[in-house]
Amino acid sequence: MHSDLETIRNIGPAMAERLIKAGIEDKETLHSLGAHEAYRRMLNSGTKPHFISYYVLHMGLQGRPWNDCKGDEKAALRQKFDGLLNDNQGPNANLRKFLNDMGLL
């Protein structure tokens, strides 16, 4: 088991590994950051973007099954996800990744 992250619904070994790589080593940190910021950090640490992983993380932090995300809620999360990708592709994306890798973010 990867710390206590796997005690959160929908988080298995692979997701826990990606979270730890992003500097999120326990469930308290994950809860305090929230799914959106945690996913941003995962992207900055090299995780390839995938919308399902994004909303699975949101559902898990709410204690809900991953497939509970539907309709308007799913559409709203898609907009946030797309915005996050746009932010991470901007002119400062490489600088943010470098700073994150150095432990400064």
PyMOL commands that set and color helices and strands:
alter all, ss='L'
color gray80, all
select helices_A, chain A and resi 5-7+13-21+27-44+51-61+66-68+71-88+93-101
alter helices_A, ss='H'
color red, helices_A
deselect
rebuild
show_as cartoon
